[in-house]
Amino acid sequence: MGKATAFSPFTVEEIKVEGLQRITTGTVFNYLPIELHDRVTEQRTQQAITALYDTGFFHDIELLRDGNVLIVKVIERPSIASVTISGNDKIGGEELLDALKDLGLAKGKTFDRSLLDRIQQDMQRQYFSLGHYAVDVATEVTEVDHNRVDVHIEIKEGSIAKIQMINIVGNTVFPEDELLDQFELGVAPLFALFSSRDQYSKPKLGADLETLRSYYMDRGYINFDIESTQISITPDRQGIYVTINVIEGEQYFFSSVKLAGDLVVAEEELTALIDIAPGDVFSRRKLNAASQALTSRLGKEGYAFANVNAIPDVNKEARTVGLTFFVDPGSRTYVRRINIAGNQQTEDEVVRREMRQMEGAWLSPDKVERSRVRIQRLGYLSSVNIDTQRVPGTTDQVDVNIDVVEQPSGSLMMGIGYSDGQGMLLNASVSQNNFLGSGEKITAEINTSAVNTIYSFSHTNPYYTLNGVSRSFKAYYRETDTSRRTSVANYTTDVWGGTVNFGIPLGEYDTARVGLGYENITVNTTQYTPAAYTDFLADNGDNFGIARLTLGWSHDTRNRTIFATKGFLQTLSTDLISPTSGLEFYKIYSRTRWFAPLSETFTLSLNGEVSHGEAYGETTDLPFFEKFYAGGARSVRGYRASSLGPKDVAGRVNLGGNFRVVGNAEIVFPPPFSPDSTTVRMSLFFDTGSVFADINAYDGNELRQSAGVSLLWLSPLGPLSFSYAEPLNDQPGDRTENFQFTLGTFF
């Protein structure tokens, strides 16, 4: 409050300010609309008091007169010494304090009780929107020294109100259960103990209402309207009843579809993109899809900012809608520059060579998106964002800006691990996936396990030539002793060799692969080596120099190489062994992987593999050290590694086979404990497969099945996979293993 003691008008000769503690006299003079030698009247004093109050600095203001001296007597509002919050679990503490600071409630600010009251009410409304109707927001203001106060906000959030019932009134065309099935909110089913479906949230209800509107609009009810929505809360504020009143209207049909405007693409071609025919039930989804298809097609011609507007002609009597798609292509847009930012280590060229959108060419949204996918698949960039900006002063030019975030691409690793198929693992490796920022990969490693000891060095240049031919070579030495912790028959091998492989792009999604390799293999037997193996060595020898020709083809449309959410991968390859090697055989591999998004968080993954090998010429059989195996973390989980397929006469060990079939179906999703993680995924899976002596011995009844849950983690040590599987049709003699994990690439 403020007042001015009654006095006759006078001319100010001096101004004094009393009562200031923190605020300077100059600050008061800046806001006081009275200066020396001004004539002071009752109206001027009221204006002065209002002006000083508007600053928010003062709790009380009084104007006094002592002769020709104007005395401004004030009581300052206290300043805020501290602001603390407790009990806020649903809304982050730092986030909330930043919001309060923006509103003026922060340390060092002038305290305003009315502002605190408004904030208290706003916080309650915010919690109400999240379904916490039992929330209690209490404020406490404590005076401290030097005219300061401590502000404490205590929040008792209470539990989220549960939805007891959602009732739709006015629906006659569709049953209520069918409509409620479209909702994210609803009464939780009895079997869903941890469901959040019944936890009320105003934003979720708003989304459900839009879903309901779309459901009707996509089925011809263009006049559908949500008349009102009532929310009723039980007296204990724990239960919510929702009533939605709707007006369905009548069903409409498409009567005609036409194109108008500047058709820079042939009308017949554009018409073919519109999936709407006269007589079809009106659908807003189809209408939007047609507009998007036309816009995308124009974008391929360089009209990146084309507008396609669907103009409806509604006939209420006939209940029909005629559509005219008016095409305004605008100016053809060209790319002036492609700018790359964020690549501190990676050379510009490594990113730029993945671009399918070129400088100086028409801007194509499809090519920009394909460029983003290719860059994202490099493996050493954690995120890739691409946006286009118009060049100032032009109407037909844009710059394409690529912003990348790098992630560590190299590792120096020494570790101890375990694999269900090989037992204890000791490894040391130096790996760099982006050597000196060039995009080349170099790896040197030493791996030892109960089964294998491996020394290897490899180098891959993904752009050995300018047109994208890749080259990789590898040199290695491997010792294998299958008698140690495996289901495979006993033998040992010493192998040294090297390979050179080339990848030749055949198109945007297709690659041909050609490889040459040489291996020197020495095979030794033990007293437990089965007769089938010793007979093979007796007939064919035990030391081989194998020259291997590898031919392959792949078709890859995945949006990323790890944790893909959509796309298709098909690979075919064959290994041909030269007759001069002392052994004559071939092996053929086929693998198909398909990814489809089920929702924003769930992905369906299907995988099928078929492998076959045969000897030819004078070689009696496919060498036993080249045979196929199944079972374990990378094929049929729930069965011990390499345990499925033909066994010796005693049924104790697996001999491997010439024909292998494996299939996997998975639903992949982020884990509940880390829903926003980009490095962890869980899956529910079904596996099937086995190995057969040869292709003629295939018997679908002999395929083993399992189902379970897995966890995949891109750890600092490398990809880790954990799985728990339950065999579904194991037979006597099968070696099952429910829990399995491995360090290495995901299968």
DOFI-162595 format. One record per residue (C-alpha): residue in three letters; x, y, z. Coordinates in steps of 0.05 Angstrom, whole numbers, padded with zeros to 5 digits, always signed. Each point is the difference from the previous one (the first is absolute). Last residue first. Example, Ala and Ser with C-alpha at 12.3 -4.5 7.8 and 13.67 -1.06 7.14 Angstrom:
BEGIN
SER+00273-00021+00143;ALA-00027-00069+00013;
//
This chain:
BEGIN
PHE+00470-01259-00703;PHE+00025+00058+00043;THR+00075+00011-00007;GLY+00045-00018+00058;LEU-00004-00017+00073;THR-00047-00058+00017;PHE-00055-00019+00047;GLN-00042-00061+00014;PHE-00052-00020+00052;ASN-00045-00059-00014;GLU+00050-00053-00022;THR-00026-00063-00032;ARG+00041-00060-00024;ASP-00046-00044-00041;GLY+00006-00074+00015;PRO-00074-00011+00011;GLN-00038+00051-00041;ASP-00011+00075+00007;ASN-00066+00027-00026;LEU-00010+00069+00031;PRO+00068+00017+00028;GLU-00006+00058+00049;ALA+00047+00058-00013;TYR+00035+00051+00043;SER+00045+00046-00039;PHE+00058+00047+00010;SER+00036+00036-00057;LEU+00060+00045+00005;PRO+00026+00044-00056;GLY+00069+00028+00014;LEU+00041+00015+00063;PRO-00030+00070+00007;SER-00069-00034-00002;LEU-00048-00002-00058;TRP-00051-00040+00040;LEU-00050-00052-00025;LEU-00047-00032+00051;SER-00039-00063-00017;VAL-00067-00032+00016;GLY-00025-00070-00015;ALA-00025-00050-00050;SER+00029-00065-00026;GLN-00008-00047-00059;ARG+00038-00060-00028;LEU-00009-00022-00072;GLU-00004-00076-00005;ASN-00073-00001-00023;GLY+00020+00042-00060;ASP+00043-00057-00026;TYR+00061+00014-00044;ALA+00039-00062-00016;ASN+00002+00016-00075;ILE+00037+00064+00014;ASP+00056-00036+00037;ALA+00018-00024+00069;PHE-00050+00049+00030;VAL+00008+00061+00045;SER-00055+00032+00042;GLY-00046+00060+00004;THR-00053+00039+00038;ASP+00002+00062+00042;PHE-00057+00042+00031;PHE+00018+00066+00032;LEU-00021+00054+00049;SER+00050+00055-00005;MET+00039+00051+00042;ARG+00041+00058-00025;VAL+00057+00041+00028;THR+00046+00051-00032;THR-00048+00055-00021;SER-00030+00007+00069;ASP-00065+00039+00007;PRO-00041-00055+00032;SER+00053-00019+00051;PHE-00032-00043+00055;PRO-00057-00020-00046;PRO+00049-00027-00052;PRO-00005+00027-00071;PHE-00037-00047-00047;VAL+00012-00058-00048;ILE-00053-00051-00019;GLU+00037-00059-00027;ALA-00008-00057-00050;ASN+00058-00046-00016;GLY+00011-00054-00052;VAL+00059-00048-00009;VAL+00012-00055-00052;ARG+00066-00036-00010;PHE+00022-00052-00052;ASN+00067-00035-00004;GLY+00002-00023+00072;GLY+00037+00002+00066;LEU+00027-00060+00036;ASN-00032+00016+00067;VAL+00023-00039+00061;ARG-00031-00052+00046;GLY-00050-00039-00042;ALA+00041-00063+00005;VAL-00002-00009-00075;ASP+00025+00071-00010;LYS-00049+00058-00005;PRO-00037+00035-00056;GLY-00032+00067+00017;LEU-00004+00048+00059;SER+00056+00009+00052;SER+00040+00056-00032;ALA-00012+00046+00059;ARG-00045-00029+00054;TYR-00074+00006-00014;GLY-00043+00056+00029;ARG+00016+00046-00057;VAL-00003-00026-00071;SER+00050+00039-00043;ARG+00049+00051+00028;ALA-00008-00014+00075;GLY+00005-00075-00006;GLY-00023-00056-00046;ALA+00021-00015-00071;TYR+00060-00028-00036;PHE+00025-00001-00072;LYS+00059-00041-00027;GLU+00066+00030-00021;PHE+00044-00036+00052;PHE-00036-00065-00020;PRO+00023+00008-00072;LEU-00059-00006-00048;ASP+00003-00071-00024;THR+00042-00048-00042;THR+00044+00050-00036;GLU+00016-00028-00069;GLY-00043+00049-00039;TYR-00054+00033+00040;ALA-00015+00012+00073;GLU-00065+00033+00023;GLY-00022+00059+00043;HIS-00067+00032+00016;SER-00022+00058+00043;VAL-00070+00028+00009;GLU-00014+00060+00046;GLY-00065+00036+00017;ASN-00009+00061+00044;LEU-00062+00039+00019;SER+00002+00064+00042;LEU-00063+00036+00024;THR+00015+00068+00032;PHE-00033+00032+00061;THR+00013+00071+00024;GLU-00034+00047-00050;SER-00048-00055-00020;LEU+00002-00067-00036;PRO+00061+00021-00040;ALA+00021-00051-00052;PHE+00068-00035-00007;TRP+00016-00056-00048;ARG+00062-00044-00001;THR+00016-00051-00054;ARG+00061-00045-00002;SER+00026-00048-00052;TYR+00066-00037+00002;ILE+00031-00049-00050;LYS+00061-00043+00013;TYR+00044-00034-00051;PHE+00047-00060+00000;GLU+00064-00028-00029;LEU+00058-00013+00045;GLY+00073-00009-00020;SER+00003+00075-00012;THR+00011-00005-00075;PRO-00075-00014-00008;SER-00012+00072+00022;ILE-00051+00008+00055;LEU-00063+00040-00016;ASP-00034+00038+00057;THR-00069+00027-00017;SER-00040+00061+00020;LEU-00071+00027+00002;THR-00022+00056+00045;GLN-00068+00033+00009;LEU-00010+00057+00049;PHE-00067+00037+00004;GLY-00022+00064+00032;LYS-00029+00028+00064;THR+00018+00009+00073;ALA+00074-00017-00004;PHE+00033-00011+00068;ILE+00069-00004-00031;THR+00012+00012-00075;ARG-00047+00058-00008;ASN-00059+00018-00045;ARG+00003-00069-00032;THR-00007-00002-00076;ASP+00054-00052-00013;HIS+00005-00046-00060;SER+00062-00044+00003;TRP+00039-00041-00051;GLY+00057-00050+00009;LEU+00058-00036-00031;THR+00056-00030+00041;LEU+00059-00036-00032;ARG+00040-00043+00048;ALA+00070-00030-00011;ILE+00010-00054+00052;GLY+00068-00028+00019;PHE-00016-00064+00036;ASN+00033-00046+00050;ASP-00037-00061+00028;GLY-00010-00043-00062;ASN-00062-00016-00042;ASP-00018-00073+00011;ALA+00033-00011+00068;LEU-00022+00069+00022;PHE-00072-00016-00017;ASP+00004-00067+00035;THR+00028+00034+00062;TYR-00059+00048+00001;ALA-00054-00053-00009;ALA+00035-00044+00052;PRO-00010+00051+00055;THR+00059+00036+00031;TYR+00005-00022+00073;GLN+00071-00026-00004;THR+00019+00067-00028;THR+00007+00025-00071;ASN+00042+00053-00033;VAL-00018+00045-00059;THR+00049+00048-00033;ILE-00032+00055-00042;ASN+00035+00050-00044;GLU-00050+00052-00023;TYR-00002+00044-00061;GLY-00052+00052-00018;LEU-00031+00037-00057;GLY-00064+00041+00006;VAL-00052+00030-00046;ARG-00061+00036+00026;ALA-00058+00031-00039;THR-00039+00056+00032;ASP-00073+00022-00008;TYR-00038+00057+00034;GLU+00020+00062-00038;GLY+00025-00039-00060;LEU+00050-00053-00019;PRO+00051+00020+00051;ILE+00063-00044-00002;GLY+00026-00027+00066;PHE+00070-00030-00004;ASN+00031-00052+00045;VAL+00072-00021+00012;THR+00012-00059+00047;GLY+00057-00029+00041;GLY+00023-00065+00030;TRP+00023-00041+00059;VAL-00037-00059+00029;ASP+00020-00051+00053;THR-00055-00050+00014;THR-00021-00046+00056;TYR-00051-00057+00004;ASN-00055-00024+00046;ALA-00073-00002-00021;VAL-00039+00063+00013;SER-00042+00014+00062;THR+00051+00048+00026;ARG+00038+00013+00065;ARG+00070-00019-00022;SER+00005-00060-00047;THR-00010+00047-00059;ASP+00073+00024+00002;THR+00010+00055-00051;GLU+00063+00041-00015;ARG-00008+00060-00045;TYR+00048+00046-00037;TYR-00023+00060-00039;ALA+00010+00050-00056;LYS-00058+00043-00024;PHE-00013+00043-00060;SER-00055+00048-00017;ARG-00017+00039-00062;SER-00061+00042-00015;VAL-00023+00025-00068;GLY-00036+00067+00009;ASN+00009+00036-00066;LEU+00062+00036+00025;THR+00037-00065+00011;TYR+00022-00033+00065;TYR-00060+00035+00031;PRO-00020-00046+00058;ASN+00074-00013+00017;THR+00004-00059+00047;HIS+00061-00025+00037;SER+00009-00064+00039;PHE+00050-00031+00048;SER-00009-00067+00035;TYR+00024-00045+00055;ILE-00050-00053+00023;THR+00002-00053+00055;ASN-00064-00042-00001;VAL-00036-00051+00043;ALA+00012+00018+00073;SER+00008+00072-00021;THR+00053+00046-00026;ASN-00008+00062-00041;ILE+00057+00045-00025;GLU-00020+00059-00042;ALA+00022+00052-00051;THR-00054+00041-00034;ILE+00001+00055-00051;LYS-00062+00033-00030;GLU+00001+00057-00051;GLY-00048+00058+00007;SER+00058+00049-00010;GLY-00006+00035+00068;LEU+00070-00023+00020;PHE-00026-00072-00001;ASN-00076+00001+00005;ASN-00017-00070+00025;GLN+00063-00004+00043;SER+00013-00065+00036;VAL+00057-00022+00046;SER-00013-00067+00031;ALA+00013-00044+00060;ASN-00041-00060+00018;LEU-00009-00055+00051;LEU-00064-00041-00007;MET-00026-00053+00048;GLY-00048-00051-00031;GLN-00004-00009-00075;GLY-00074-00013-00015;ASP-00034+00035+00058;SER+00048+00057-00007;TYR+00039+00032+00058;GLY+00041+00061+00009;ILE+00066+00027+00024;GLY+00027+00065-00026;MET+00051+00044-00034;MET-00025+00053-00046;LEU+00029+00060-00036;SER-00060+00029-00036;GLY-00015+00045-00058;SER-00061+00034-00029;PRO-00021+00041+00060;GLN-00064+00037-00019;GLU-00008+00058-00047;VAL-00060+00046-00003;VAL-00020+00023-00069;ASP-00033+00062-00027;ILE-00013+00001-00075;ASN-00024+00066-00030;VAL-00029-00001-00071;ASP+00000+00070-00028;VAL-00059+00023-00042;GLN-00012+00035-00065;ASP-00062+00018-00041;THR-00030+00061+00034;THR+00063+00040+00013;GLY+00019+00059+00045;PRO+00020-00044+00059;VAL+00016-00072-00021;ARG-00057-00043+00024;GLN+00019-00049+00055;THR-00001-00076-00004;ASP+00008-00046+00059;ILE+00040-00062+00014;ASN+00011-00031+00069;VAL+00047-00059+00012;SER+00011-00032+00068;SER+00049-00048+00033;LEU+00051+00003-00056;TYR+00051-00057-00002;GLY-00043-00054-00031;LEU-00002+00024-00072;ARG-00075-00018-00003;GLN-00022+00070+00020;ILE+00035+00029-00060;ARG-00037-00048-00047;VAL-00067+00015+00034;ARG+00010+00075-00004;SER+00018-00005-00074;ARG-00063-00040-00013;GLU-00040+00055+00033;VAL+00033+00054-00043;LYS-00010-00042-00062;ASP-00074-00008+00014;PRO-00007+00074+00016;SER+00029+00017-00069;LEU+00031+00069-00009;TRP+00019+00008-00073;ALA+00074-00004-00013;GLY+00054+00053+00012;GLU+00027-00037+00060;MET-00018-00074+00001;GLN-00051-00039+00040;ARG+00022-00072+00004;MET+00049+00016+00055;GLU+00044-00056+00027;ARG+00062+00031-00032;ARG-00012+00064+00041;VAL+00006-00035+00067;VAL+00069-00030-00012;GLU+00019+00062-00041;ASP-00010+00046+00059;GLU+00053-00038+00039;THR-00021-00031+00065;GLN+00035+00026+00062;GLN-00039+00063+00021;ASN-00061-00015-00044;GLY-00053+00046+00030;ALA-00016+00037-00063;ILE-00008-00016-00074;ASN-00026+00050-00051;ILE-00028-00020-00067;ARG-00004+00061-00045;ARG-00045+00031-00053;VAL-00052-00054-00005;TYR-00053+00016-00053;THR-00074+00012+00007;ARG-00050-00001-00057;SER-00047+00057+00013;GLY-00071-00011+00025;PRO-00033-00066-00014;ASP-00071+00024+00013;VAL-00045-00060-00011;PHE-00074+00004+00016;PHE-00027-00069+00017;THR-00075+00003-00014;LEU-00042-00046+00041;GLY-00075-00014-00005;VAL-00033-00019+00066;THR-00066-00038+00002;ARG-00059-00003+00047;ALA-00050+00007-00058;GLU-00038+00055+00036;LYS+00061+00029+00035;ASN+00041+00007-00063;VAL+00070+00021+00023;ASP+00051+00026-00050;PRO+00068-00010+00033;ILE+00063+00038-00019;ALA+00063-00042+00012;ASN+00060+00046+00001;VAL+00067-00021-00029;ASN+00055+00049+00014;ALA+00070-00008-00029;PHE+00060+00018+00043;ALA+00048-00052-00027;TYR-00017+00010-00073;GLY+00064-00034-00024;GLU-00033-00053-00043;LYS+00004-00051+00056;GLY-00036+00051+00044;LEU-00059-00001-00048;ARG-00008-00075+00014;SER+00004+00012+00075;THR-00053+00054-00003;LEU-00046-00046-00040;ALA+00010-00058+00049;GLN-00011+00046+00060;SER-00065+00027-00029;ALA-00023-00072-00013;ALA+00018-00022+00070;ASN-00038+00059+00030;LEU-00063-00019-00039;LYS+00008-00073+00016;ARG+00005+00016+00075;ARG-00060+00047-00004;SER-00041-00057-00027;PHE-00066+00006-00038;VAL-00028-00068-00017;ASP+00018-00018-00072;GLY-00052+00012-00053;PRO+00045+00039-00046;ALA+00072-00026+00008;ILE+00056+00021+00046;ASP+00071-00026+00001;ILE+00029+00062-00033;LEU+00069-00016-00029;ALA-00028-00022-00067;THR-00031+00069-00008;LEU+00070+00031+00003;GLU+00026-00044-00055;GLU-00060+00012-00045;GLU+00004+00075+00012;ALA+00072+00003-00025;VAL+00045+00038+00048;VAL+00004+00076-00001;LEU-00075+00002+00012;ASP-00012+00074+00016;GLY-00069+00002+00031;ALA-00054-00053-00001;LEU-00008-00074+00013;LYS-00066-00036+00007;VAL-00032-00053+00045;SER-00074-00015+00000;SER-00057-00024+00044;PHE+00036-00020+00064;PHE-00049-00026+00051;TYR-00033+00029+00063;GLN-00027-00033+00063;GLU-00049+00040+00042;GLY+00009+00038+00065;GLU+00036-00031+00059;ILE-00014+00050+00055;VAL+00041-00017+00061;ASN-00005+00008+00076;ILE+00060-00026+00037;THR-00008-00017+00074;VAL+00062-00013+00042;TYR-00002-00026+00071;ILE+00063+00008+00042;GLY+00016-00031+00067;GLN+00051+00019+00053;ARG-00024+00070+00018;ASP-00031-00028+00065;PRO-00067+00032-00019;THR+00002-00034-00068;ILE+00018+00043-00060;SER-00045+00012-00060;ILE+00028+00022-00067;GLN-00050+00021-00052;THR+00015+00005-00074;SER-00045+00038-00048;GLU-00028+00001-00071;ILE+00054-00042-00032;ASP-00018+00008-00073;PHE-00007-00045-00061;ASN-00021+00040-00061;ILE+00048-00037-00047;TYR-00024-00069+00020;GLY+00030-00040-00057;ARG+00040-00054+00034;ASP+00066+00037+00006;MET-00036+00059+00032;TYR-00030-00046+00053;TYR+00066-00030+00022;SER+00035+00068-00007;ARG-00048+00031+00050;LEU+00011-00057+00049;THR+00075+00007-00007;GLU-00007+00075+00012;LEU-00038-00016+00064;ASP+00054-00050+00020;ALA+00054+00054-00009;GLY-00039+00048+00045;LEU-00009-00056+00051;LYS+00075-00011-00001;PRO+00013+00074+00010;LYS-00049+00001+00060;SER+00031-00060+00034;TYR-00036-00054+00037;GLN+00036-00063+00021;ASP-00045-00058-00023;ARG+00046-00022-00057;SER+00061-00001+00046;SER+00003-00076+00001;PHE+00043-00034+00052;LEU-00048-00055+00021;ALA-00029-00009-00070;PHE-00042-00064+00011;LEU-00061+00039+00027;PRO-00002+00047-00059;ALA+00011+00073+00015;VAL-00060+00045-00011;GLY+00015+00048-00056;LEU+00051+00047-00030;GLU+00039-00014-00064;PHE-00066-00002-00037;GLN-00015-00038-00064;ASP-00030-00058+00039;LEU-00049+00051+00028;LEU-00033+00007-00068;GLU-00010-00074-00010;ASP-00027-00008+00071;GLU-00050+00057-00011;PRO-00032-00034-00060;PHE+00006+00038-00066;VAL-00058+00031-00038;THR-00044+00021+00059;ASN+00047+00044+00041;GLY-00034+00056+00039;VAL+00032-00011+00068;ILE+00070-00028+00010;ASN+00015-00022+00071;ILE+00069-00008+00029;MET+00001-00034+00068;GLN+00040-00007+00064;ILE+00061+00039-00024;LYS+00051+00002+00055;ALA+00023+00065+00032;ILE+00075+00003+00005;SER+00026-00007+00071;GLY+00016+00057+00046;GLU+00046+00056-00022;LYS+00015+00029+00068;ILE+00039+00061-00020;GLU+00037+00046+00048;ILE+00022+00067-00027;HIS+00051+00037+00043;VAL+00016+00074-00006;ASP+00055+00029+00045;VAL-00009+00074+00013;ARG+00044+00062+00001;ASN-00004+00066+00037;HIS+00073-00002+00022;ASP-00008-00062+00043;VAL-00050-00057-00011;GLU-00076-00003-00007;THR-00030-00068-00016;VAL-00052-00009-00055;GLU-00033-00068-00005;THR-00041-00024-00059;ALA-00045-00060-00004;VAL-00019-00039-00063;ASP-00047-00059+00014;VAL-00013-00049-00056;ALA-00062-00044+00005;TYR-00019+00014-00073;HIS+00065-00029-00026;GLY-00024-00017-00070;LEU+00056+00033-00039;SER-00044+00059-00018;PHE-00017+00007+00074;TYR+00075+00004+00015;GLN+00005+00060-00047;ARG-00062+00032+00032;GLN+00031-00007+00069;MET+00065+00031-00025;ASP-00039+00058-00030;GLN-00036+00012+00067;GLN+00065+00003+00039;ILE+00032+00044-00053;ARG-00058+00049+00007;ASP+00009+00001+00075;LEU+00075+00011-00006;LEU-00013+00059-00048;SER-00049+00031+00050;ARG+00052-00006+00056;ASP+00052+00038-00040;PHE+00073-00008+00022;THR+00051+00042-00037;LYS+00049-00044-00038;GLY+00068-00019+00029;LYS-00014-00075+00000;ALA-00058-00017-00046;LEU-00074+00010-00009;GLY-00004+00048-00060;LEU-00040-00043-00049;ASP+00063-00021-00038;LYS+00031-00021+00066;LEU-00061-00043+00016;ALA+00009-00037-00066;ASP+00073-00011+00014;LEU-00017-00026+00069;LEU-00050-00049-00031;GLU+00049-00028-00051;GLU+00053-00007+00054;GLY-00048-00038+00045;GLY-00031-00045-00053;ILE-00076-00006+00000;LYS-00029-00068+00019;ASP+00041-00008+00063;ASN-00013+00068+00032;GLY+00000-00012+00076;SER+00045+00058+00017;ILE+00015+00068-00029;THR+00049+00054+00022;VAL+00006+00074-00015;SER+00053+00041+00035;ALA+00016+00070+00025;ILE-00059+00034-00035;SER-00002+00074+00010;PRO-00046+00034+00049;ARG-00048+00054-00025;GLU+00026+00069+00018;ILE-00035+00048+00047;VAL+00000+00070-00029;LYS-00001+00073+00021;VAL+00006+00051-00056;ILE+00011+00069+00030;LEU-00013+00060-00044;VAL+00036+00062+00027;ASN-00034+00068-00011;GLY-00020+00005+00073;ASP+00004-00071+00026;ARG-00050-00039-00043;LEU-00015-00075+00004;LEU-00012-00056-00052;GLU-00011-00071+00026;ILE+00015-00067-00033;ASP-00011-00070+00027;HIS+00022-00070-00023;PHE+00050+00026-00051;PHE+00042-00029-00056;GLY-00057-00021-00047;THR+00018+00056-00048;ASP-00074+00014-00009;TYR-00004+00025+00071;LEU+00049+00056-00016;ALA-00042+00023-00060;THR-00065-00004+00040;ILE+00029+00042+00056;ALA+00025+00052-00049;GLN-00067+00004-00037;GLN-00035+00010+00067;THR+00049+00056+00017;ARG-00010+00035-00067;GLN-00076+00000+00010;GLU+00007+00031+00070;THR+00044+00055-00030;VAL+00075+00009-00004;ARG+00028+00054-00046;ASP+00068-00024-00026;HIS+00062+00039+00022;LEU+00038-00064+00013;GLU-00029-00062-00034;ILE-00064-00040+00008;PRO-00015-00064-00041;LEU+00037-00044+00050;TYR+00026-00062-00038;ASN+00072+00023-00012;PHE+00001+00038+00067;VAL-00015-00064+00037;THR+00057-00037-00035;GLY+00047+00058+00015;THR-00015-00006+00074;THR+00026-00071-00001;ILE-00041-00062+00017;ARG+00028-00045+00055;GLN-00021+00035+00064;LEU-00041+00062-00017;GLY-00045+00028+00054;GLU+00004+00074-00017;VAL+00006+00038-00066;LYS+00010+00075-00002;ILE-00020+00048-00056;GLU+00019+00074+00000;GLU-00028+00066-00027;VAL-00068-00027-00020;THR-00051+00053-00018;PHE-00063-00004+00041;PRO-00073-00022-00002;SER-00034+00000+00068;PHE+00009-00061+00044;ALA-00037-00063+00017;THR+00048-00056+00019;ALA+00010-00046-00060;LYS-00017-00072+00008;GLY+00021-00070-00018;MET-00021-00072+00009;
//
